[in-house]
Amino acid sequence: MKKVVKFGGSSLADAKQFEKVGKIIRADEDRKYVIPSAPGKRNSKDTKVTDMLYSCYALAQAGKDFTSMLGKIKQRYEEIIKGLKLDLSLDKEFEVIHSNFEKKIGDNYAASRGEYLNGIIMANYLGYEFVDPAESICFTEDGNFDADKTDELLSKRLAKTENAVIPGFYGAMPDGKIKTFSRGGSDITGSIVAKAIKADVYENWTDVSGFLVADPRIIDNPEVIQTITYKELRELSYMGATVLHEDAIFPVRKAGIPINIRNTNAPEDDGTWIVESTCHKPKYTITGIAGKKGFCSINIEKAMMNSEIGFGRRVLEVFEKNDISFEHVPSGIDTFTVFVHQSEFESKEQKVLAGIHKLAEPDSIDLEADLALIAVVGRGMKANRGTAARIFAALAHNNINIKMIDQGSSELNIIIGVKNADFDAAIKAIYDIFVTANL
Ligand code: ASP
């Protein structure tokens, strides 16, 4: 068995966390390839090293003195080295970083040093080989990730080593310039490495015991999802539930490698399995609930709309021309509603309304703001009668008015629109009926 293990910033925030990580890796010799993030927050008031690097580089770029800020970053690493009692000095590395900052080498390079330095420490601590992703994680000249070239180079490179530490978050462009993924991108590196070495499992270690059924800021101690499919995960992540970078799914999904989300602070917990498909019956009818606030709806009415071919296209064209993406389009016989992100829509509101009037000649347009969308997701809904009925009964009993209902044809999710003000109560009501009462 070959496992790729990725550890997030909070798992590597200080020497104590490093020790936990070391124990986890040594407990299973299949954990052969390790992807570290940069040191994260040690407490809620702390700053992530990546953020310190961005701020430090901003000083350098503005021609201001960045020496003391860089010194603070160095101190974070030195505390880890000292705590682990390693015979390692990063003096030379910091000299190079200092001179590159002076040369204004770029903020991608600056941010990437967080994982780079943590990778050096991790490799030294474990006695694993250090493999710099700048050699084999490739971006194109215009900064897009080059999946094919990376897979070829990385699998060749890693075939030469049984155990390696590969820092997360970055790679390089053809001219050697360092390029990072978007924030949280070490998850993507882990997935790319898992694909390249044809791993059996990609373990993603973080500070929660898996993907939760609902947001813990709304539900006290929500249950952990045991197994979730990639499709379900995509639905929930899209609606704001995050444990994993969204782009981390694609490399392993293509290769059929499962992801196991685990907790560094509770390694005995099984965590969540993210898989392509599964026969495992979900514990509850629903797998998860997620949602987002801040939508508005544009409700368009026109008599005899049902027989007017091209009406929908004309309305949506207006949104396209104004560069606004739409979320949902529920329609009736003489009504057509478009849900959009309020923040994207507000500044273009009057232009859009004028455009619809011009292109589609409706009888009236009515706007409603401050709406929230909630996705109730679950592969278990497909074969089950009455899921929608239970959701609506739960909301009705809690005096929550439903603004919109949309069930995808996959029967994997039901999307409900409610007022922003009803958002938390709606999620609680749905959680209670499916999970607490297990109906
Ligand atoms: N350190 C980077 C960030 O804070 C990447 C990561 O942790 O995945 O976004």
Boltz pocket constraint, residues with backbone or C-beta under 6 A from the ligand:
constraints:
  - pocket:
      binder: B
      contacts: [[A, 8], [A, 9], [A, 37], [A, 38], [A, 48], [A, 50], [A, 51], [A, 111], [A, 114], [A, 168], [A, 169], [A, 182], [A, 183], [A, 184], [A, 185], [A, 186], [A, 187]]
      max_distance: 6.0
